[in-house]
């Protein structure tokens, strides 16, 4: 069971990073558009993509090591991945909106 605790601890640390990125994304999406904001959102999107892969792997490990009766709660705890996908979609939509505005100005 100590291996399970270690994996859960690692997963919690990655979740903490995701939580911080979530806050930063929400703040950035409220700001006026500029190159710095776009660059940071691109970095966050990339970081989140890596976190999805990492958390999926950790969730799989946890599920393979936990008891059958604990799997339901573990599945519930792994739902942060849905938020990551939503956040990445918001970043892409924000980027598309800005790109279309730039096209209108250039034309």
DSSP file (Angstrom, degrees, kcal/mol; ACC not computed):
  #  RESIDUE AA STRUCTURE BP1 BP2  ACC     N-H-->O    O-->H-N    N-H-->O    O-->H-N    TCO  KAPPA ALPHA  PHI   PSI    X-CA   Y-CA   Z-CA
    1    1 A X     >        0   0    0      0, 0.0     4,-2.0     0, 0.0     5,-0.1   0.000 360.0 360.0 360.0 -20.0    0.0    0.0    0.0
    2    2 A X  H  >  +     0   0    0      1,-0.2     4,-2.1     2,-0.2     5,-0.1   0.842 360.0  55.6 -67.7 -30.4    2.9    2.4    0.4
    3    3 A X  H  > S+     0   0    0      2,-0.2     4,-2.3     1,-0.2    -1,-0.2   0.909 106.5  50.9 -63.6 -41.1    3.4    2.4   -3.4
    4    4 A X  H  > S+     0   0    0      1,-0.2     4,-2.5     2,-0.2    -2,-0.2   0.909 109.1  50.5 -61.7 -42.9   -0.2    3.5   -3.7
    5    5 A X  H  X S+     0   0    0     -4,-2.0     4,-2.3     1,-0.2    -1,-0.2   0.900 109.8  50.9 -62.6 -40.3    0.3    6.3   -1.2
    6    6 A X  H  X S+     0   0    0     -4,-2.1     4,-2.3     2,-0.2    -2,-0.2   0.913 111.2  47.0 -63.6 -42.9    3.4    7.5   -3.2
    7    7 A X  H  X S+     0   0    0     -4,-2.3     4,-2.6     2,-0.2    -2,-0.2   0.911 112.1  50.3 -65.9 -41.5    1.5    7.5   -6.5
    8    8 A X  H  X S+     0   0    0     -4,-2.5     4,-2.4     2,-0.2    -1,-0.2   0.883 109.9  51.3 -63.3 -37.2   -1.4    9.4   -4.9
    9    9 A X  H  X S+     0   0    0     -4,-2.3     4,-1.9     2,-0.2    -2,-0.2   0.917 110.8  47.2 -65.8 -42.9    1.0   11.9   -3.4
   10   10 A X  H  X S+     0   0    0     -4,-2.3     4,-2.0     1,-0.2    -2,-0.2   0.911 111.8  51.2 -62.9 -42.6    2.6   12.5   -6.8
   11   11 A X  H  X S+     0   0    0     -4,-2.6     4,-2.4     1,-0.2    -2,-0.2   0.895 107.3  53.4 -62.2 -40.5   -0.8   12.8   -8.4
   12   12 A X  H  X S+     0   0    0     -4,-2.4     4,-2.0     1,-0.2    -1,-0.2   0.885 106.9  52.1 -62.6 -38.7   -1.8   15.4   -5.8
   13   13 A X  H  X S+     0   0    0     -4,-1.9     4,-1.6     2,-0.2    -1,-0.2   0.919 110.3  47.8 -64.6 -42.6    1.3   17.4   -6.6
   14   14 A X  H  X S+     0   0    0     -4,-2.0     4,-2.2     1,-0.2    -2,-0.2   0.885 109.4  53.8 -65.4 -37.6    0.4   17.4  -10.3
   15   15 A X  H  X S+     0   0    0     -4,-2.4     4,-2.6     1,-0.2    -1,-0.2   0.878 104.1  56.3 -62.5 -37.2   -3.2   18.4   -9.4
   16   16 A X  H  X S+     0   0    0     -4,-2.0     4,-2.0     2,-0.2    -1,-0.2   0.903 107.3  48.1 -60.9 -41.5   -1.8   21.3   -7.5
   17   17 A X  H  X S+     0   0    0     -4,-1.6     4,-2.5     2,-0.2    -1,-0.2   0.917 110.6  51.6 -63.9 -43.0    0.0   22.6  -10.6
   18   18 A X  H  X S+     0   0    0     -4,-2.2     4,-2.4     1,-0.2    -2,-0.2   0.904 108.0  52.5 -60.4 -41.4   -3.2   22.1  -12.6
   19   19 A X  H  X S+     0   0    0     -4,-2.6     4,-2.1     2,-0.2    -1,-0.2   0.912 110.1  47.4 -61.8 -43.1   -5.1   24.2  -10.0
   20   20 A X  H  X S+     0   0    0     -4,-2.0     4,-2.4     1,-0.2    -1,-0.2   0.905 112.1  49.9 -64.9 -40.8   -2.6   27.0  -10.3
   21   21 A X  H  X S+     0   0    0     -4,-2.5     4,-2.6     1,-0.2    -2,-0.2   0.867 107.8  55.1 -65.3 -34.9   -2.7   26.9  -14.1
   22   22 A X  H  X S+     0   0    0     -4,-2.4     4,-2.4     2,-0.2    -2,-0.2   0.939 109.4  46.0 -61.9 -47.3   -6.5   27.0  -13.9
   23   23 A X  H  X S+     0   0    0     -4,-2.1     4,-2.1     1,-0.2    -2,-0.2   0.927 113.8  48.5 -61.2 -45.4   -6.4   30.2  -11.8
   24   24 A X  H  X S+     0   0    0     -4,-2.4     4,-2.7     1,-0.2    -1,-0.2   0.901 110.4  51.3 -64.0 -40.2   -3.9   31.8  -14.1
   25   25 A X  H  X S+     0   0    0     -4,-2.6     4,-2.7     2,-0.2    -1,-0.2   0.935 109.0  50.3 -61.7 -46.6   -5.9   30.9  -17.2
   26   26 A X  H  X S+     0   0    0     -4,-2.4     4,-0.7     1,-0.2    -1,-0.2   0.896 112.7  47.4 -59.3 -40.4   -9.0   32.4  -15.8
   27   27 A X  H >X S+     0   0    0     -4,-2.1     3,-0.7     1,-0.2     4,-0.6   0.924 112.6  48.5 -66.5 -44.1   -7.2   35.6  -15.0
   28   28 A X  H >< S+     0   0    0     -4,-2.7     3,-1.3     1,-0.2    -2,-0.2   0.888 105.3  57.5 -64.6 -39.1   -5.5   35.8  -18.4
   29   29 A X  H 3< S+     0   0    0     -4,-2.7    -1,-0.2     1,-0.3    -2,-0.2   0.719 104.9  53.4 -66.2 -19.0   -8.8   35.2  -20.3
   30   30 A X  H << S+     0   0    0     -3,-0.7    -1,-0.3    -4,-0.7    -2,-0.2   0.614  96.4  88.5 -87.2 -13.8  -10.2   38.3  -18.5
   31   31 A X  S << S-     0   0    0     -3,-1.3     3,-0.1    -4,-0.6     2,-0.0  -0.362  89.8 -90.0 -85.5 162.4   -7.4   40.5  -19.6
   32   32 A X        -     0   0    0      1,-0.1     2,-0.2    -2,-0.1    -1,-0.1  -0.360  54.5 -97.6 -63.4 149.3   -7.0   42.6  -22.7
   33   33 A X        +     0   0    0      4,-0.1     2,-0.3    -3,-0.1    -1,-0.1  -0.502  57.3 146.0 -75.3 138.4   -5.3   40.8  -25.5
   34   34 A X     >  -     0   0    0     -2,-0.2     4,-2.3    -3,-0.1     5,-0.2  -0.953  60.2 -96.0-157.9 171.7   -1.6   41.2  -26.1
   35   35 A X  H  > S+     0   0    0     -2,-0.3     4,-2.6     1,-0.2     5,-0.2   0.877 121.3  53.9 -62.6 -38.8    1.4   39.2  -27.3
   36   36 A X  H  > S+     0   0    0      2,-0.2     4,-2.4     1,-0.2    -1,-0.2   0.914 109.4  48.0 -62.7 -43.0    2.5   38.3  -23.8
   37   37 A X  H  > S+     0   0    0      2,-0.2     4,-2.7     1,-0.2    -2,-0.2   0.935 112.4  48.8 -63.2 -46.8   -1.0   37.0  -22.9
   38   38 A X  H  X S+     0   0    0     -4,-2.3     4,-2.0     1,-0.2    -2,-0.2   0.913 112.1  49.0 -60.8 -42.9   -1.1   34.9  -26.1
   39   39 A X  H  X S+     0   0    0     -4,-2.6     4,-2.1     2,-0.2    -1,-0.2   0.919 112.0  47.9 -63.4 -43.6    2.3   33.5  -25.4
   40   40 A X  H  X S+     0   0    0     -4,-2.4     4,-2.8     1,-0.2    -2,-0.2   0.909 110.2  51.9 -66.0 -40.9    1.5   32.6  -21.8
   41   41 A X  H  X S+     0   0    0     -4,-2.7     4,-2.5     1,-0.2    -1,-0.2   0.876 108.6  51.9 -62.6 -36.2   -1.8   30.9  -22.9
   42   42 A X  H  X S+     0   0    0     -4,-2.0     4,-2.0    -5,-0.2    -1,-0.2   0.914 110.7  47.5 -64.3 -42.1    0.1   28.9  -25.4
   43   43 A X  H  X S+     0   0    0     -4,-2.1     4,-2.7     2,-0.2    -2,-0.2   0.928 112.2  49.6 -63.6 -45.3    2.6   27.8  -22.7
   44   44 A X  H  X S+     0   0    0     -4,-2.8     4,-2.9     1,-0.2     5,-0.2   0.914 108.8  52.6 -61.1 -42.9   -0.2   26.9  -20.3
   45   45 A X  H  X S+     0   0    0     -4,-2.5     4,-1.9     1,-0.2    -1,-0.2   0.910 111.1  46.9 -59.6 -42.4   -2.0   24.9  -23.0
   46   46 A X  H  X S+     0   0    0     -4,-2.0     4,-1.9     2,-0.2    -2,-0.2   0.916 112.2  49.9 -65.4 -43.6    1.2   22.9  -23.6
   47   47 A X  H  X S+     0   0    0     -4,-2.7     4,-2.2     1,-0.2    -2,-0.2   0.908 110.5  50.5 -61.1 -41.9    1.7   22.3  -19.9
   48   48 A X  H  X S+     0   0    0     -4,-2.9     4,-2.2     2,-0.2    -1,-0.2   0.873 105.7  55.6 -65.6 -36.4   -1.9   21.2  -19.5
   49   49 A X  H  X S+     0   0    0     -4,-1.9     4,-1.6    -5,-0.2    -1,-0.2   0.920 110.0  46.1 -61.7 -42.5   -1.5   18.8  -22.4
   50   50 A X  H  X S+     0   0    0     -4,-1.9     4,-2.5     1,-0.2    -2,-0.2   0.878 109.7  54.5 -66.3 -37.3    1.4   17.2  -20.6
   51   51 A X  H  X S+     0   0    0     -4,-2.2     4,-3.4     2,-0.2     5,-0.3   0.867 103.4  56.2 -65.8 -35.5   -0.5   17.1  -17.3
   52   52 A X  H  X S+     0   0    0     -4,-2.2     4,-2.5     2,-0.2    -1,-0.2   0.948 110.4  44.7 -59.3 -47.9   -3.3   15.2  -19.0
   53   53 A X  H  X S+     0   0    0     -4,-1.6     4,-2.1     2,-0.2    -2,-0.2   0.931 116.3  46.0 -62.0 -46.0   -0.9   12.5  -20.1
   54   54 A X  H  X S+     0   0    0     -4,-2.5     4,-2.5     1,-0.2    -2,-0.2   0.939 114.7  46.2 -63.2 -48.3    0.8   12.4  -16.7
   55   55 A X  H  X S+     0   0    0     -4,-3.4     4,-3.0     1,-0.2     5,-0.2   0.874 109.9  54.3 -66.5 -36.5   -2.5   12.4  -14.7
   56   56 A X  H  X S+     0   0    0     -4,-2.5     4,-2.3    -5,-0.3    -1,-0.2   0.935 111.0  46.5 -60.2 -44.8   -4.0    9.7  -17.0
   57   57 A X  H  X S+     0   0    0     -4,-2.1     4,-2.1     2,-0.2    -2,-0.2   0.921 114.4  46.4 -62.7 -44.6   -0.9    7.5  -16.3
   58   58 A X  H  X S+     0   0    0     -4,-2.5     4,-2.8     2,-0.2    -2,-0.2   0.903 111.4  52.0 -65.7 -40.9   -1.1    8.1  -12.6
   59   59 A X  H  X S+     0   0    0     -4,-3.0     4,-2.8     1,-0.2    -1,-0.2   0.904 109.1  50.6 -61.6 -41.0   -4.8    7.5  -12.5
   60   60 A X  H  X S+     0   0    0     -4,-2.3     4,-2.0    -5,-0.2    -1,-0.2   0.912 111.2  48.5 -62.6 -41.9   -4.3    4.2  -14.3
   61   61 A X  H  X S+     0   0    0     -4,-2.1     4,-1.4     2,-0.2    -2,-0.2   0.932 112.4  48.1 -63.5 -45.1   -1.6    3.2  -11.8
   62   62 A X  H >X S+     0   0    0     -4,-2.8     4,-2.2     1,-0.2     3,-0.5   0.935 111.6  50.0 -60.9 -46.7   -3.8    4.1   -8.8
   63   63 A X  H 3< S+     0   0    0     -4,-2.8    -1,-0.2     1,-0.2    -2,-0.2   0.852 109.6  51.2 -62.5 -34.1   -6.8    2.2  -10.2
   64   64 A X  H 3< S+     0   0    0     -4,-2.0    -1,-0.2    -5,-0.2    -2,-0.2   0.771 117.5  39.1 -74.3 -23.2   -4.7   -0.9  -10.8
   65   65 A X  H << S+     0   0    0     -4,-1.4    -2,-0.2    -3,-0.5    -1,-0.2   0.673  98.7  88.1 -98.8 -19.7   -3.4   -0.8   -7.2
   66   66 A X  S  < S-     0   0    0     -4,-2.2     5,-0.1    -5,-0.2     2,-0.1  -0.364  84.3 -95.8 -84.2 162.5   -6.5    0.2   -5.3
   67   67 A X    >>  -     0   0    0      1,-0.1     3,-1.6    -2,-0.1     4,-0.7  -0.353  35.2-110.7 -71.9 154.1   -9.1   -2.1   -3.9
   68   68 A X  G >4 S+     0   0    0      1,-0.3     3,-1.1     2,-0.2     4,-0.4   0.869 117.4  54.0 -54.7 -41.9  -12.3   -2.7   -5.9
   69   69 A X  G 34 S+     0   0    0      1,-0.2     4,-0.3     2,-0.1    -1,-0.3   0.683 106.8  53.3 -70.7 -15.4  -14.5   -0.8   -3.5
   70   70 A X  G <> S+     0   0    0     -3,-1.6     4,-1.9     1,-0.2    -1,-0.2   0.552  84.1  86.9 -92.4  -8.8  -12.2    2.3   -3.8
   71   71 A X  H <X S+     0   0    0     -3,-1.1     4,-2.7    -4,-0.7     5,-0.2   0.873  82.4  57.5 -62.9 -38.5  -12.3    2.5   -7.5
   72   72 A X  H  > S+     0   0    0     -4,-0.4     4,-2.0     1,-0.2    -1,-0.2   0.925 109.9  43.8 -58.6 -45.8  -15.5    4.6   -7.6
   73   73 A X  H  > S+     0   0    0     -4,-0.3     4,-2.0     1,-0.2    -1,-0.2   0.860 112.7  53.0 -69.4 -33.2  -14.0    7.3   -5.5
   74   74 A X  H  X S+     0   0    0     -4,-1.9     4,-1.0     2,-0.2    -2,-0.2   0.894 108.0  50.3 -67.3 -39.4  -10.7    7.2   -7.5
   75   75 A X  H >< S+     0   0    0     -4,-2.7     3,-0.6     1,-0.2    -2,-0.2   0.919 109.9  51.0 -63.7 -42.3  -12.6    7.6  -10.7
   76   76 A X  H >< S+     0   0    0     -4,-2.0     3,-1.4     1,-0.2    -2,-0.2   0.897 108.0  53.0 -60.8 -40.3  -14.4   10.6   -9.3
   77   77 A X  H >< S+     0   0    0     -4,-2.0     3,-0.6     1,-0.3    -1,-0.2   0.711 101.3  61.0 -69.2 -19.6  -11.0   12.1   -8.2
   78   78 A X  T X< S+     0   0    0     -4,-1.0     3,-1.2    -3,-0.6    -1,-0.3   0.331  73.5  99.3 -89.7   9.3   -9.7   11.7  -11.8
   79   79 A X  T X>  +     0   0    0     -3,-1.4     3,-1.2     1,-0.3     4,-0.8   0.520  54.4  88.9 -75.4  -4.5  -12.3   14.1  -13.2
   80   80 A X  H <> S+     0   0    0     -3,-0.6     4,-2.0     1,-0.3    -1,-0.3   0.751  74.7  71.7 -64.0 -19.9   -9.9   17.0  -13.3
   81   81 A X  H <> S+     0   0    0     -3,-1.2     4,-2.1     1,-0.2    -1,-0.3   0.863  90.7  57.3 -63.8 -34.9   -9.0   15.9  -16.7
   82   82 A X  H <> S+     0   0    0     -3,-1.2     4,-2.0     1,-0.2    -1,-0.2   0.895 106.3  49.8 -61.6 -39.2  -12.3   17.0  -18.0
   83   83 A X  H  X S+     0   0    0     -4,-0.8     4,-3.0     2,-0.2    -2,-0.2   0.911 107.0  54.6 -65.7 -40.5  -11.5   20.5  -16.7
   84   84 A X  H  X S+     0   0    0     -4,-2.0     4,-2.5     1,-0.2    -2,-0.2   0.921 108.8  48.0 -59.1 -44.3   -8.1   20.5  -18.4
   85   85 A X  H  X S+     0   0    0     -4,-2.1     4,-2.0     1,-0.2    -1,-0.2   0.909 112.5  49.3 -63.3 -41.9   -9.8   19.7  -21.8
   86   86 A X  H  X S+     0   0    0     -4,-2.0     4,-2.3     2,-0.2    -2,-0.2   0.910 110.7  50.5 -62.4 -43.0  -12.3   22.5  -21.2
   87   87 A X  H  X S+     0   0    0     -4,-3.0     4,-2.3     1,-0.2    -2,-0.2   0.913 109.3  50.2 -63.2 -43.7   -9.5   24.9  -20.3
   88   88 A X  H  X S+     0   0    0     -4,-2.5     4,-2.4     1,-0.2    -1,-0.2   0.889 109.5  52.2 -62.4 -38.1   -7.6   24.0  -23.5
   89   89 A X  H  X S+     0   0    0     -4,-2.0     4,-2.6     2,-0.2    -2,-0.2   0.914 108.6  50.5 -63.3 -42.6  -10.7   24.6  -25.5
   90   90 A X  H  X S+     0   0    0     -4,-2.3     4,-2.5     1,-0.2    -2,-0.2   0.898 110.0  50.3 -62.3 -40.5  -11.2   28.0  -24.0
   91   91 A X  H  X S+     0   0    0     -4,-2.3     4,-2.4     2,-0.2    -1,-0.2   0.930 111.7  47.5 -63.6 -44.9   -7.6   28.9  -24.8
   92   92 A X  H  X S+     0   0    0     -4,-2.4     4,-2.6     2,-0.2    -2,-0.2   0.898 112.2  49.6 -63.9 -40.7   -8.0   27.8  -28.4
   93   93 A X  H  X S+     0   0    0     -4,-2.6     4,-2.4     2,-0.2    -1,-0.2   0.900 110.7  50.2 -64.7 -39.9  -11.2   29.7  -28.7
   94   94 A X  H  X S+     0   0    0     -4,-2.5     4,-2.1     1,-0.2    -2,-0.2   0.914 111.6  48.8 -62.1 -42.9   -9.6   32.8  -27.3
   95   95 A X  H  X S+     0   0    0     -4,-2.4     4,-2.7     2,-0.2    -2,-0.2   0.906 110.9  49.6 -64.3 -43.0   -6.7   32.4  -29.7
   96   96 A X  H  X S+     0   0    0     -4,-2.6     4,-2.5     2,-0.2    -1,-0.2   0.899 109.4  52.5 -63.4 -40.4   -9.1   32.0  -32.7
   97   97 A X  H  X S+     0   0    0     -4,-2.4     4,-1.8     2,-0.2    -1,-0.2   0.923 112.4  44.4 -62.0 -44.6  -11.1   35.1  -31.7
   98   98 A X  H  X S+     0   0    0     -4,-2.1     4,-2.2     2,-0.2    -2,-0.2   0.916 112.4  52.0 -66.4 -43.5   -7.9   37.2  -31.6
   99   99 A X  H  X S+     0   0    0     -4,-2.7     4,-2.0     1,-0.2    -2,-0.2   0.887 109.3  49.8 -61.7 -39.3   -6.6   35.7  -34.8
  100  100 A X  H  X S+     0   0    0     -4,-2.5     4,-1.9     2,-0.2    -1,-0.2   0.868 109.6  51.6 -69.0 -34.8   -9.9   36.6  -36.6
  101  101 A X  H  X S+     0   0    0     -4,-1.8     4,-1.8     2,-0.2    -2,-0.2   0.893 108.7  51.2 -66.3 -38.6   -9.8   40.1  -35.2
  102  102 A X  H  X S+     0   0    0     -4,-2.2     4,-2.3     1,-0.2    -2,-0.2   0.897 108.2  52.3 -64.6 -39.7   -6.2   40.5  -36.6
  103  103 A X  H  X S+     0   0    0     -4,-2.0     4,-2.4     1,-0.2    -1,-0.2   0.893 107.6  51.8 -62.1 -40.1   -7.4   39.3  -40.0
  104  104 A X  H  < S+     0   0    0     -4,-1.9    -1,-0.2     1,-0.2    -2,-0.2   0.883 111.4  47.1 -64.2 -37.9  -10.1   41.9  -40.0
  105  105 A X  H  < S+     0   0    0     -4,-1.8    -2,-0.2     1,-0.2    -1,-0.2   0.889 113.2  48.2 -70.5 -39.7   -7.7   44.6  -39.2
  106  106 A X  H  <        0   0    0     -4,-2.3    -2,-0.2     1,-0.3    -1,-0.2   0.882 360.0 360.0 -69.9 -39.0   -5.2   43.5  -41.9
  107  107 A X     <        0   0    0     -4,-2.4    -1,-0.3    -5,-0.2    -2,-0.2   0.503 360.0 360.0 -68.5 360.0   -7.8   43.2  -44.6
